Amino acid sequence: MLKKLILFSFVLALISSCENQDKKDVKMLETLNTYLQSSPEKVSELTGEISAEAATKAEQEIHAYLENKIKAAYQADWDSLKLVVNHKELKFKYRKFGEKPPQGWSLYISMHGGGNAAPEVNDQQWKNQINLYRPKEGIYLAPRAPTNTWNLWHEPHIDSMFTQLIEIADAFEDINTNRVYLTGYSAGGDGTYQLAPRMADQLAAAAMMAGHPNDASPLGLRNLPFTIHMGGDDGAYNRNKIAAEWKNKLDSLQKQDPEGYIHDVQIHEGKGHWMDRQDTVAIEWMAQFTRNPYPKKVVWKQSGVTHNRFYWLVVPSGSAKKDAEVIATLDDQTITIEEAELIDTLSIRLNGDMLKLDQKVRVFYNGQLLYDAVPTRNVATIWKSLSERNDPEQVFSAQIEVNLK
């Protein structure tokens, strides 16, 4: 009898707790709706705990709100095929191939060659790029670089412009943000070497054609399938030799980490800088991959162009340093920071696709337990995640912060 009374009391307490949470969820979602209509800047104040169901509804509402905002702000840009950001102009043209899948179009961003040349030379290279590749399905989009410098595709403004381009393409053409691909030829290949590791969390795969990496590091490619195509006789700037060196680097990285660093390197013998379209097989190779937005292991290596966010890891705004590196793994409910260089504070973003948010999460670094608690889902984190990058396939509802000093 006593056991039945205890069980009955427990059930009543559980029902009461659920009812209270339901009321909190309703109130929070009502407040979110009010703020989105009148005071969106206040959404960041909604730090109260919400349930998984409420988090899903909040994600949908915030994504829809931001998408409508993007459409209003960039309708003229999309119609004129020209994105203007901070006085930089990114013209683009695109073609559609195949039938649109239920999950949305794939998106291929294809960067032209040229570089340190007269504008008309780069314009001609852009024109060539527009017709260079034909995916079986997807939107093939060829942008015209905003500048005519030698490093036209890996200057600091390119990262943020491409992020916006992906957001805008999703808003106006309904793309699948888990199927965004990056490629480029010659100077565009230079850009692929540089951009792919630092934008890997936004891409499904990348293909480098006839370029030079300069100071790029392959470490960030841990979760991004990467292919290299190079003419065997393309000896300018030692492009062919360096492509072979990158094959060895990627082979070594994958040997040490068999679940990462998927790659394919093809040196086309007898071909020079122009590979007679033998590189076109890279488009189909990329298409077999879909992004994993929440990988179990993240290797984040900062370059000269730093980012504050990479997959589910975040550093405070303004704190990112060149050559900073962090390696973190997720195993069940445990996160282990295996390495951290030039990083003092690290935020870890979470959601229900990664682990069980209603149970304790533990974070270890150098054998020390830095965090041992149940994370809190809240609207503020969802808002932060989506307002940085309105990607409906990579949203986080909880965040924990650890000090690594």
C-alpha positions as a Markdown table, in Angstrom:
| # | Residue | x | y | z |
|---|---|---|---|---|
| 1 | Met | 0.0 | 0.0 | 0.0 |
| 2 | Leu | 2.8 | 2.4 | 0.9 |
| 3 | Lys | 4.6 | 1.7 | -2.4 |
| 4 | Lys | 1.4 | 2.5 | -4.3 |
| 5 | Leu | 1.0 | 5.7 | -2.4 |
| 6 | Ile | 4.6 | 6.7 | -3.1 |
| 7 | Leu | 4.2 | 5.8 | -6.8 |
| 8 | Phe | 0.9 | 7.7 | -7.0 |
| 9 | Ser | 2.6 | 10.8 | -5.4 |
| 10 | Phe | 5.4 | 10.5 | -7.9 |
| 11 | Val | 3.0 | 10.4 | -10.8 |
| 12 | Leu | 1.1 | 13.4 | -9.5 |
| 13 | Ala | 4.4 | 15.3 | -9.1 |
| 14 | Leu | 5.4 | 14.4 | -12.6 |
| 15 | Ile | 2.1 | 15.4 | -14.1 |
| 16 | Ser | 2.3 | 18.7 | -12.1 |
| 17 | Ser | 5.8 | 19.3 | -13.4 |
| 18 | Cys | 4.8 | 18.6 | -17.0 |
| 19 | Glu | 1.8 | 20.9 | -16.7 |
| 20 | Asn | 4.1 | 23.7 | -15.2 |
| 21 | Gln | 6.6 | 23.2 | -18.1 |
| 22 | Asp | 3.7 | 23.3 | -20.6 |
| 23 | Lys | 2.6 | 26.6 | -19.1 |
| 24 | Lys | 6.1 | 28.0 | -19.3 |
| 25 | Asp | 6.5 | 26.8 | -22.9 |
| 26 | Val | 3.2 | 28.5 | -23.9 |
| 27 | Lys | 4.2 | 31.7 | -22.2 |
| 28 | Met | 7.7 | 31.7 | -23.7 |
| 29 | Leu | 6.4 | 31.1 | -27.2 |
| 30 | Glu | 3.8 | 33.8 | -26.8 |
| 31 | Thr | 6.5 | 36.2 | -25.7 |
| 32 | Leu | 8.7 | 35.1 | -28.6 |
| 33 | Asn | 5.9 | 35.8 | -31.0 |
| 34 | Thr | 5.3 | 39.3 | -29.5 |
| 35 | Tyr | 9.0 | 40.2 | -29.6 |
| 36 | Leu | 9.4 | 39.0 | -33.2 |
| 37 | Gln | 6.5 | 41.3 | -34.2 |
| 38 | Ser | 7.6 | 44.4 | -32.2 |
| 39 | Ser | 11.0 | 44.1 | -30.5 |
| 40 | Pro | 13.2 | 41.4 | -32.1 |
| 41 | Glu | 16.2 | 42.7 | -30.2 |
| 42 | Lys | 14.6 | 41.4 | -27.0 |
| 43 | Val | 14.5 | 37.8 | -28.1 |
| 44 | Ser | 18.1 | 37.4 | -26.7 |
| 45 | Glu | 16.6 | 38.0 | -23.3 |
| 46 | Leu | 14.5 | 34.8 | -23.4 |
| 47 | Thr | 16.9 | 32.6 | -21.4 |
| 48 | Gly | 14.2 | 30.6 | -19.5 |
| 49 | Glu | 14.2 | 26.8 | -19.9 |
| 50 | Ile | 11.9 | 25.4 | -22.6 |
| 51 | Ser | 11.1 | 21.8 | -23.6 |
| 52 | Ala | 12.3 | 20.0 | -26.7 |
| 53 | Glu | 8.9 | 20.5 | -28.3 |
| 54 | Ala | 8.9 | 24.2 | -27.6 |
| 55 | Ala | 12.5 | 24.5 | -28.9 |
| 56 | Thr | 11.4 | 23.0 | -32.2 |
| 57 | Lys | 8.5 | 25.5 | -32.5 |
| 58 | Ala | 10.8 | 28.3 | -31.6 |
| 59 | Glu | 13.4 | 27.2 | -34.3 |
| 60 | Gln | 10.6 | 27.2 | -36.9 |
| 61 | Glu | 9.3 | 30.6 | -36.0 |
| 62 | Ile | 12.7 | 32.3 | -35.8 |
| 63 | His | 13.9 | 30.7 | -39.0 |
| 64 | Ala | 10.7 | 31.9 | -40.8 |
| 65 | Tyr | 11.0 | 35.4 | -39.3 |
| 66 | Leu | 14.7 | 35.7 | -40.4 |
| 67 | Glu | 13.9 | 34.3 | -43.9 |
| 68 | Asn | 11.2 | 36.9 | -44.4 |
| 69 | Lys | 13.6 | 39.5 | -43.2 |
| 70 | Ile | 16.3 | 38.3 | -45.7 |
| 71 | Lys | 13.7 | 38.3 | -48.5 |
| 72 | Ala | 12.8 | 41.9 | -47.8 |
| 73 | Ala | 16.4 | 43.1 | -47.5 |
| 74 | Tyr | 17.8 | 41.2 | -50.5 |
| 75 | Gln | 15.0 | 41.0 | -53.0 |
| 76 | Ala | 16.6 | 43.7 | -55.2 |
| 77 | Asp | 20.0 | 42.0 | -54.9 |
| 78 | Trp | 18.7 | 38.6 | -56.0 |
| 79 | Asp | 16.7 | 40.1 | -58.8 |
| 80 | Ser | 19.7 | 42.0 | -60.1 |
| 81 | Leu | 22.0 | 39.0 | -59.5 |
| 82 | Lys | 24.3 | 41.2 | -57.5 |
| 83 | Leu | 25.1 | 41.1 | -53.7 |
| 84 | Val | 26.5 | 44.3 | -52.2 |
| 85 | Val | 28.0 | 44.1 | -48.7 |
| 86 | Asn | 30.1 | 46.9 | -47.2 |
| 87 | His | 30.7 | 48.5 | -50.6 |
| 88 | Lys | 31.9 | 45.2 | -52.1 |
| 89 | Glu | 29.9 | 43.9 | -55.1 |
| 90 | Leu | 29.5 | 40.2 | -55.8 |
| 91 | Lys | 27.8 | 39.6 | -59.1 |
| 92 | Phe | 26.6 | 36.1 | -59.9 |
| 93 | Lys | 24.8 | 34.0 | -62.4 |
| 94 | Tyr | 23.1 | 30.7 | -61.9 |
| 95 | Arg | 21.6 | 27.8 | -63.8 |
| 96 | Lys | 19.3 | 25.0 | -62.6 |
| 97 | Phe | 19.9 | 21.3 | -63.5 |
| 98 | Gly | 17.5 | 18.4 | -63.0 |
| 99 | Glu | 14.5 | 18.2 | -60.8 |
| 100 | Lys | 14.2 | 19.9 | -57.4 |
| 101 | Pro | 14.3 | 17.2 | -54.7 |
| 102 | Pro | 11.8 | 17.3 | -51.8 |
| 103 | Gln | 14.4 | 18.6 | -49.4 |
| 104 | Gly | 15.4 | 21.5 | -51.7 |
| 105 | Trp | 18.0 | 22.1 | -54.4 |
| 106 | Ser | 21.7 | 21.3 | -54.0 |
| 107 | Leu | 23.8 | 24.4 | -54.4 |
| 108 | Tyr | 27.2 | 24.5 | -56.2 |
| 109 | Ile | 29.3 | 27.7 | -55.8 |
| 110 | Ser | 31.9 | 27.7 | -58.5 |
| 111 | Met | 34.8 | 30.3 | -58.5 |
| 112 | His | 36.5 | 31.5 | -61.7 |
| 113 | Gly | 40.2 | 31.9 | -62.4 |
| 114 | Gly | 42.2 | 35.0 | -63.3 |
| 115 | Gly | 43.2 | 37.0 | -60.3 |
| 116 | Asn | 45.9 | 39.7 | -60.6 |
| 117 | Ala | 44.7 | 40.9 | -64.0 |
| 118 | Ala | 42.6 | 43.6 | -65.8 |
| 119 | Pro | 38.9 | 43.5 | -65.0 |
| 120 | Glu | 38.0 | 42.4 | -68.5 |
| 121 | Val | 40.3 | 39.4 | -68.1 |
| 122 | Asn | 38.6 | 38.3 | -64.9 |
| 123 | Asp | 35.2 | 39.0 | -66.6 |
| 124 | Gln | 36.1 | 36.5 | -69.3 |
| 125 | Gln | 37.2 | 34.0 | -66.7 |
| 126 | Trp | 33.9 | 34.4 | -65.0 |
| 127 | Lys | 32.0 | 33.9 | -68.3 |
| 128 | Asn | 34.0 | 30.7 | -68.8 |
| 129 | Gln | 33.2 | 29.4 | -65.3 |
| 130 | Ile | 29.4 | 29.9 | -65.8 |
| 131 | Asn | 29.5 | 27.1 | -68.4 |
| 132 | Leu | 32.3 | 25.0 | -67.0 |
| 133 | Tyr | 30.4 | 22.4 | -65.0 |
| 134 | Arg | 26.9 | 20.7 | -65.2 |
| 135 | Pro | 25.7 | 18.8 | -62.1 |
| 136 | Lys | 23.0 | 16.3 | -62.6 |
| 137 | Glu | 20.8 | 18.1 | -60.0 |
| 138 | Gly | 21.2 | 21.5 | -58.4 |
| 139 | Ile | 21.7 | 25.2 | -58.7 |
| 140 | Tyr | 25.1 | 25.9 | -60.3 |
| 141 | Leu | 26.0 | 29.4 | -59.2 |
| 142 | Ala | 29.1 | 31.2 | -60.5 |
| 143 | Pro | 30.0 | 34.4 | -58.7 |
| 144 | Arg | 32.2 | 37.2 | -60.1 |
| 145 | Ala | 34.9 | 38.1 | -57.6 |
| 146 | Pro | 34.4 | 41.6 | -56.0 |
| 147 | Thr | 38.1 | 42.5 | -56.6 |
| 148 | Asn | 40.8 | 41.8 | -59.3 |
| 149 | Thr | 43.6 | 41.0 | -56.8 |
| 150 | Trp | 45.8 | 37.9 | -56.9 |
| 151 | Asn | 43.9 | 36.5 | -53.9 |
| 152 | Leu | 40.5 | 37.5 | -55.1 |
| 153 | Trp | 38.8 | 34.4 | -53.7 |
| 154 | His | 40.3 | 34.3 | -50.2 |
| 155 | Glu | 40.3 | 37.9 | -49.0 |
| 156 | Pro | 38.5 | 38.3 | -45.7 |
| 157 | His | 35.2 | 39.6 | -47.1 |
| 158 | Ile | 34.6 | 36.4 | -49.1 |
| 159 | Asp | 33.7 | 34.2 | -46.2 |
| 160 | Ser | 30.9 | 36.4 | -44.9 |
| 161 | Met | 29.7 | 37.1 | -48.5 |
| 162 | Phe | 29.4 | 33.4 | -49.2 |
| 163 | Thr | 27.6 | 32.8 | -46.0 |
| 164 | Gln | 25.1 | 35.5 | -47.0 |
| 165 | Leu | 24.9 | 34.1 | -50.5 |
| 166 | Ile | 23.9 | 30.7 | -49.1 |
| 167 | Glu | 21.3 | 32.2 | -46.8 |
| 168 | Ile | 19.8 | 34.2 | -49.7 |
| 169 | Ala | 19.8 | 31.3 | -52.1 |
| 170 | Asp | 17.9 | 29.3 | -49.4 |
| 171 | Ala | 15.4 | 32.1 | -49.0 |
| 172 | Phe | 14.7 | 32.6 | -52.7 |
| 173 | Glu | 15.3 | 29.2 | -54.2 |
| 174 | Asp | 14.8 | 26.8 | -51.3 |
| 175 | Ile | 18.1 | 25.0 | -51.2 |
| 176 | Asn | 19.1 | 22.0 | -49.0 |
| 177 | Thr | 21.7 | 23.6 | -46.7 |
| 178 | Asn | 23.2 | 20.1 | -46.1 |
| 179 | Arg | 24.0 | 20.0 | -49.8 |
| 180 | Val | 26.2 | 23.1 | -50.5 |
| 181 | Tyr | 29.3 | 22.5 | -52.5 |
| 182 | Leu | 32.4 | 24.6 | -53.3 |
| 183 | Thr | 34.7 | 24.4 | -56.3 |
| 184 | Gly | 37.0 | 26.7 | -58.3 |
| 185 | Tyr | 39.5 | 26.6 | -61.1 |
| 186 | Ser | 43.0 | 28.2 | -61.1 |
| 187 | Ala | 42.7 | 31.3 | -58.9 |
| 188 | Gly | 39.3 | 29.8 | -57.9 |
| 189 | Gly | 41.2 | 26.7 | -56.9 |
| 190 | Asp | 43.4 | 28.8 | -54.7 |
| 191 | Gly | 40.2 | 30.0 | -53.1 |
| 192 | Thr | 38.9 | 26.4 | -52.6 |
| 193 | Tyr | 42.1 | 25.4 | -50.8 |
| 194 | Gln | 41.7 | 28.4 | -48.5 |
| 195 | Leu | 37.9 | 28.6 | -48.0 |
| 196 | Ala | 37.1 | 24.9 | -47.7 |
| 197 | Pro | 38.9 | 24.4 | -44.3 |
| 198 | Arg | 37.6 | 27.6 | -42.8 |
| 199 | Met | 34.0 | 27.2 | -44.1 |
| 200 | Ala | 33.9 | 23.4 | -43.8 |
| 201 | Asp | 30.9 | 23.5 | -41.4 |
| 202 | Gln | 28.8 | 25.2 | -44.1 |
| 203 | Leu | 29.7 | 22.7 | -46.9 |
| 204 | Ala | 29.0 | 19.2 | -47.9 |
| 205 | Ala | 32.1 | 18.7 | -50.1 |
| 206 | Ala | 34.7 | 20.7 | -52.0 |
| 207 | Ala | 36.6 | 20.3 | -55.2 |
| 208 | Met | 39.9 | 22.1 | -55.9 |
| 209 | Met | 40.9 | 22.5 | -59.6 |
| 210 | Ala | 44.4 | 23.6 | -60.7 |
| 211 | Gly | 45.1 | 26.0 | -57.8 |
| 212 | His | 47.7 | 26.7 | -55.2 |
| 213 | Pro | 47.1 | 26.5 | -51.4 |
| 214 | Asn | 49.5 | 29.2 | -50.4 |
| 215 | Asp | 49.4 | 29.0 | -46.5 |
| 216 | Ala | 46.2 | 27.0 | -46.2 |
| 217 | Ser | 46.1 | 24.1 | -43.7 |
| 218 | Pro | 44.1 | 20.9 | -44.4 |
| 219 | Leu | 43.3 | 20.2 | -40.7 |
| 220 | Gly | 39.8 | 21.8 | -40.9 |
| 221 | Leu | 38.8 | 19.3 | -43.6 |
| 222 | Arg | 38.3 | 16.6 | -41.0 |
| 223 | Asn | 34.5 | 16.4 | -41.8 |
| 224 | Leu | 34.6 | 17.8 | -45.3 |
| 225 | Pro | 35.2 | 15.5 | -48.3 |
| 226 | Phe | 37.8 | 17.1 | -50.4 |
| 227 | Thr | 39.0 | 16.4 | -53.9 |
| 228 | Ile | 42.0 | 17.7 | -55.8 |
| 229 | His | 42.4 | 17.7 | -59.6 |
| 230 | Met | 45.6 | 18.8 | -61.1 |
| 231 | Gly | 47.4 | 18.6 | -64.4 |
| 232 | Gly | 50.6 | 16.5 | -64.1 |
| 233 | Asp | 52.4 | 19.1 | -66.2 |
| 234 | Asp | 51.0 | 22.1 | -64.3 |
| 235 | Gly | 54.4 | 23.2 | -62.9 |
| 236 | Ala | 53.7 | 27.0 | -62.5 |
| 237 | Tyr | 54.2 | 27.9 | -58.8 |
| 238 | Asn | 54.9 | 24.1 | -58.3 |
| 239 | Arg | 51.1 | 23.5 | -58.3 |
| 240 | Asn | 51.5 | 19.9 | -59.4 |
| 241 | Lys | 54.1 | 19.1 | -56.8 |
| 242 | Ile | 52.1 | 20.8 | -54.0 |
| 243 | Ala | 49.0 | 18.9 | -55.0 |
| 244 | Ala | 50.9 | 15.6 | -54.6 |
| 245 | Glu | 52.1 | 16.9 | -51.2 |
| 246 | Trp | 48.6 | 17.6 | -50.1 |
| 247 | Lys | 47.6 | 14.0 | -51.1 |
| 248 | Asn | 50.3 | 12.8 | -48.8 |
| 249 | Lys | 49.1 | 15.1 | -46.0 |
| 250 | Leu | 45.5 | 14.0 | -46.4 |
| 251 | Asp | 46.6 | 10.3 | -46.6 |
| 252 | Ser | 48.5 | 10.8 | -43.3 |
| 253 | Leu | 45.6 | 12.6 | -41.6 |
| 254 | Gln | 43.1 | 9.9 | -42.6 |
| 255 | Lys | 45.5 | 7.1 | -41.5 |
| 256 | Gln | 45.6 | 8.7 | -38.0 |
| 257 | Asp | 41.8 | 9.4 | -38.0 |
| 258 | Pro | 40.1 | 6.8 | -40.3 |
| 259 | Glu | 36.6 | 8.2 | -39.8 |
| 260 | Gly | 37.7 | 11.6 | -41.1 |
| 261 | Tyr | 39.5 | 13.3 | -44.0 |
| 262 | Ile | 37.7 | 11.7 | -46.9 |
| 263 | His | 39.6 | 12.7 | -50.0 |
| 264 | Asp | 40.3 | 12.0 | -53.6 |
| 265 | Val | 43.4 | 13.4 | -55.4 |
| 266 | Gln | 43.8 | 13.0 | -59.1 |
| 267 | Ile | 46.9 | 14.1 | -61.0 |
| 268 | His | 46.0 | 14.1 | -64.7 |
| 269 | Glu | 49.2 | 13.0 | -66.5 |
| 270 | Gly | 50.1 | 14.8 | -69.6 |
| 271 | Lys | 47.8 | 17.7 | -68.8 |
| 272 | Gly | 48.9 | 21.3 | -68.1 |
| 273 | His | 46.9 | 24.0 | -66.4 |
| 274 | Trp | 43.9 | 23.2 | -68.6 |
| 275 | Met | 42.8 | 19.6 | -67.9 |
| 276 | Asp | 40.6 | 19.2 | -71.0 |
| 277 | Arg | 37.6 | 18.8 | -68.7 |
| 278 | Gln | 38.9 | 15.6 | -67.1 |
| 279 | Asp | 38.2 | 17.4 | -63.8 |
| 280 | Thr | 34.5 | 17.4 | -64.4 |
| 281 | Val | 34.2 | 14.0 | -62.6 |
| 282 | Ala | 34.7 | 16.0 | -59.4 |
| 283 | Ile | 31.2 | 17.3 | -59.6 |
| 284 | Glu | 29.6 | 13.9 | -59.4 |
| 285 | Trp | 32.1 | 12.9 | -56.7 |
| 286 | Met | 31.0 | 15.7 | -54.5 |
| 287 | Ala | 27.3 | 15.0 | -55.1 |
| 288 | Gln | 27.6 | 11.7 | -53.3 |
| 289 | Phe | 28.1 | 13.5 | -50.0 |
| 290 | Thr | 25.7 | 15.3 | -47.7 |
| 291 | Arg | 26.9 | 17.5 | -44.8 |
| 292 | Asn | 26.9 | 16.1 | -41.3 |
| 293 | Pro | 26.0 | 19.3 | -39.4 |
| 294 | Tyr | 26.8 | 17.8 | -36.0 |
| 295 | Pro | 29.9 | 15.6 | -36.3 |
| 296 | Lys | 31.1 | 13.6 | -33.3 |
| 297 | Lys | 34.6 | 15.1 | -33.7 |
| 298 | Val | 35.6 | 18.6 | -34.7 |
| 299 | Val | 39.1 | 19.8 | -35.7 |
| 300 | Trp | 39.2 | 23.6 | -35.8 |
| 301 | Lys | 42.3 | 25.3 | -37.1 |
| 302 | Gln | 42.1 | 29.1 | -37.5 |
| 303 | Ser | 43.8 | 30.7 | -40.5 |
| 304 | Gly | 44.6 | 34.3 | -41.3 |
| 305 | Val | 40.9 | 34.9 | -41.7 |
| 306 | Thr | 39.4 | 33.9 | -38.4 |
| 307 | His | 35.9 | 32.7 | -37.6 |
| 308 | Asn | 34.1 | 32.7 | -34.2 |
| 309 | Arg | 32.0 | 29.6 | -35.0 |
| 310 | Phe | 32.8 | 26.1 | -36.4 |
| 311 | Tyr | 30.2 | 23.3 | -36.2 |
| 312 | Trp | 29.2 | 23.2 | -32.5 |
| 313 | Leu | 32.2 | 25.1 | -31.1 |
| 314 | Val | 32.2 | 28.9 | -30.5 |
| 315 | Val | 34.8 | 31.4 | -29.2 |
| 316 | Pro | 33.8 | 34.9 | -27.9 |
| 317 | Ser | 33.5 | 37.6 | -30.5 |
| 318 | Gly | 36.8 | 39.3 | -31.2 |
| 319 | Ser | 38.9 | 36.6 | -29.4 |
| 320 | Ala | 39.7 | 34.3 | -32.4 |
| 321 | Lys | 43.4 | 34.2 | -33.2 |
| 322 | Lys | 45.4 | 33.0 | -36.2 |
| 323 | Asp | 46.7 | 29.5 | -35.7 |
| 324 | Ala | 44.4 | 28.8 | -32.8 |
| 325 | Glu | 43.4 | 25.2 | -32.7 |
| 326 | Val | 40.9 | 23.1 | -30.9 |
| 327 | Ile | 40.0 | 19.4 | -31.2 |
| 328 | Ala | 36.9 | 18.2 | -29.4 |
| 329 | Thr | 35.0 | 14.9 | -29.5 |
| 330 | Leu | 31.5 | 13.9 | -28.4 |
| 331 | Asp | 30.8 | 10.4 | -27.1 |
| 332 | Asp | 27.3 | 9.8 | -25.7 |
| 333 | Gln | 26.9 | 12.5 | -23.0 |
| 334 | Thr | 30.6 | 13.3 | -22.7 |
| 335 | Ile | 32.6 | 16.0 | -24.5 |
| 336 | Thr | 36.3 | 15.8 | -24.4 |
| 337 | Ile | 38.5 | 18.7 | -25.4 |
| 338 | Glu | 41.6 | 16.9 | -26.7 |
| 339 | Glu | 43.6 | 19.9 | -27.7 |
| 340 | Ala | 43.3 | 23.7 | -27.3 |
| 341 | Glu | 45.9 | 26.2 | -28.3 |
| 342 | Leu | 45.5 | 30.0 | -28.2 |
| 343 | Ile | 42.0 | 29.6 | -26.8 |
| 344 | Asp | 41.0 | 30.7 | -23.3 |
| 345 | Thr | 37.2 | 30.4 | -23.4 |
| 346 | Leu | 35.2 | 28.0 | -25.4 |
| 347 | Ser | 31.4 | 27.7 | -25.8 |
| 348 | Ile | 29.9 | 24.4 | -26.8 |
| 349 | Arg | 26.5 | 24.5 | -28.5 |
| 350 | Leu | 24.2 | 21.5 | -28.3 |
| 351 | Asn | 20.8 | 20.2 | -29.4 |
| 352 | Gly | 18.7 | 17.0 | -29.2 |
| 353 | Asp | 20.2 | 15.5 | -32.3 |
| 354 | Met | 23.6 | 15.5 | -30.7 |
| 355 | Leu | 22.8 | 14.1 | -27.3 |
| 356 | Lys | 20.1 | 13.9 | -24.6 |
| 357 | Leu | 19.6 | 17.4 | -23.4 |
| 358 | Asp | 17.5 | 16.3 | -20.4 |
| 359 | Gln | 20.4 | 14.4 | -18.9 |
| 360 | Lys | 23.7 | 15.5 | -17.5 |
| 361 | Val | 26.5 | 16.5 | -19.9 |
| 362 | Arg | 30.2 | 16.3 | -18.8 |
| 363 | Val | 33.1 | 18.2 | -20.3 |
| 364 | Phe | 36.7 | 17.2 | -19.8 |
| 365 | Tyr | 39.9 | 19.0 | -20.6 |
| 366 | Asn | 43.4 | 17.8 | -19.6 |
| 367 | Gly | 41.8 | 15.2 | -17.4 |
| 368 | Gln | 39.8 | 17.8 | -15.5 |
| 369 | Leu | 36.0 | 17.9 | -15.3 |
| 370 | Leu | 35.0 | 21.4 | -16.4 |
| 371 | Tyr | 31.2 | 20.9 | -16.6 |
| 372 | Asp | 28.8 | 18.4 | -15.1 |
| 373 | Ala | 25.2 | 19.5 | -15.3 |
| 374 | Val | 22.0 | 19.4 | -17.4 |
| 375 | Pro | 22.1 | 22.0 | -20.1 |
| 376 | Thr | 19.2 | 24.4 | -20.5 |
| 377 | Arg | 17.3 | 24.7 | -23.7 |
| 378 | Asn | 16.3 | 28.3 | -24.3 |
| 379 | Val | 15.0 | 30.6 | -27.0 |
| 380 | Ala | 18.0 | 33.0 | -26.7 |
| 381 | Thr | 20.5 | 30.3 | -27.9 |
| 382 | Ile | 18.3 | 29.4 | -30.8 |
| 383 | Trp | 18.0 | 33.0 | -31.7 |
| 384 | Lys | 21.8 | 33.5 | -31.5 |
| 385 | Ser | 22.4 | 30.4 | -33.6 |
| 386 | Leu | 20.0 | 31.3 | -36.4 |
| 387 | Ser | 20.7 | 35.1 | -36.4 |
| 388 | Glu | 24.4 | 34.4 | -37.0 |
| 389 | Arg | 23.5 | 32.0 | -39.9 |
| 390 | Asn | 20.0 | 31.2 | -40.8 |
| 391 | Asp | 20.7 | 27.6 | -41.5 |
| 392 | Pro | 17.6 | 25.4 | -40.6 |
| 393 | Glu | 19.8 | 22.3 | -40.7 |
| 394 | Gln | 22.3 | 23.5 | -38.1 |
| 395 | Val | 20.5 | 24.9 | -35.1 |
| 396 | Phe | 21.4 | 24.8 | -31.5 |
| 397 | Ser | 19.1 | 25.2 | -28.5 |
| 398 | Ala | 21.6 | 25.0 | -25.5 |
| 399 | Gln | 25.1 | 26.4 | -24.9 |
| 400 | Ile | 27.6 | 25.8 | -22.2 |
| 401 | Glu | 30.8 | 27.7 | -21.6 |
| 402 | Val | 34.1 | 26.4 | -20.2 |
| 403 | Asn | 37.3 | 28.2 | -19.2 |
| 404 | Leu | 40.4 | 26.5 | -20.6 |
| 405 | Lys | 43.0 | 28.7 | -18.9 |
